[in-house]
Structure formats: structure tokens, C-alpha cells
Amino acid sequence: MLDTCHAASMFRRLDAPNIIMLSTAQVDESAVSTDTDGEMNIFMSDKFSGLFGEFLHKPGGFRSNPNFRMSDFPRFFNFEKVLSHVEITTTGSRALQDIKFSEYFPLDNLKDIIYGKGID
């Protein structure tokens, strides 16, 4: 996952096998930042990052959508929410609609993964 301005440009020449690449802004597009630190006068995160955190934690998010597919990202995190265009591509042989997000973020271990406890 790459959440930055022009994020899709980072993946254009990548040809490694079996990689799923999610970018939160197209090649010619800026990502929208939110949450500033007034003391340091810097942005703390982009809009997608905050929404993704909510998706992992809050009701109506990932825990209530166990069949969420990798191909669902652009529709779920649409322009109206993120204010940029989320793209997801793969260099693998499996279609994104055949890959559940839970293959990468298992529901049973989600709390441990997020809070750094690791998994067995």
C-alpha cells in the first residue's frame, strides 16, 4: 500500500511476481492530507490512511465484511471518501476478485497484528 501523491507512479515499472499493489492516487493526482500537527506544522496522514484505520477497527468495516475482496478497494474507498482515486493491481496469476483481504489480514489475529504482538 502506498498512500501519497502520485502513488501509482511507483508501481508502473514493477515486474516482480505475485505482488499486489494498492495506490491511493493516480500518476497525475495528489493525495489529500488530513490531521495536522500544529506544533510541528506537518500533516500526520493522508485521508486514505485514516479511513483504512477506521475500516479495520470500526463497526461496518472489515470485521463485518469478511468476504471483502482485493478488487473491492476502489469501490469501497471511492473518490467521494478519499478525494483521490484508489487503484489496485497485481502481478500475480490470481484475479483480485478471487483474493479475500482476510488472506493478508486474518480476522482472528487482526488485533495482534495492529498492535504489534505478531502472530504464530
Secondary structure, 3 states (H helix, E strand, C coil): CECCCCHHHHHCCCCCCCCEEEECCCCCCCCCEEEEECCCCEEEEEHHHHHHHHHHHCCCCHHHCCCCEHHHHHHHCCHHHHCCCCEEEECCCCCHHHCEHHHCCCHHHHHHHHCCCCCC
